[in-house]
Amino acid sequence: MDKKTVPFKILIWAIVAIAVLFLFQPEIANLLNNSKEVNVFGTNIKASEK
């Protein structure tokens, strides 16, 4: 019988990504406000039209 283990590497990277989003929230918001279009995972998103 094989024991299934929790993929700790994936869990750690997910926690790091969430922490980065919270730590750099003002910088990310400023970046989105200053850009007209953002490419996220191959999808173009219109962020601002100033």
N, C-alpha and C positions, 0 to 999 in steps of 0.2 A: 504494500500500500504506500503510495507516494503522498507525503505531506505537502500541502500547498502552503507556501510562505508568502508573506506580504512583500511586495516589491518595494523594498525600502529606498532604493535609488530613485524611483519615480515619485515616491511620497516626499522625499527630501527636496527634490527639484520643484515639486508643486508648492511646498511650503516656502521655499526661497522665492519663487515667482510671486506669490501672494505678498510676501514681506516687501519685495522690491516695489510692487504696485502701491502699497501703503506708504512706504518711505519716500518715494519719488512722485507722489500724487500731484503736488503743485507744479513740478517740472513737466510732467506728462500733460497736465491740463493746459499749461502755457504752450507746449509744443502743438497740441491739437488746435488751440485758438489761432496760432500763427500760420497753420498750414491750410491749404485749400482742399487737398485730397490726401487720404491716407491709404496705404496698401497694407492690409492685414491678412496674412495667410493667403495671398493671391486674390483677395477681394478688395476692390477699390471702394472707399467710403468717402463721401463728400463731408468734410468736417466743418468748414467755414467758408462763407462767400463774401468776406469783407472787402 
